[in-house]
Amino acid sequence: HIKKFKRDEWIAHRDFAPISKLSDNCLNELISENVSAAE
């Protein structure tokens, strides 16, 4: 039986929100943004 909480605060308060799906070409979009910003 669990008698007291032993987990650290940073472990006990994790965010369990679902992961959102990214678009298939998200890396290509990121690269094109970085290239245009560098010019």
Buried (B, 14 or more C-beta within 10 A) or exposed (E): EEEEEEEEEEEEEEEEEEEEEEEEEEEEEEEEEEEEEEE
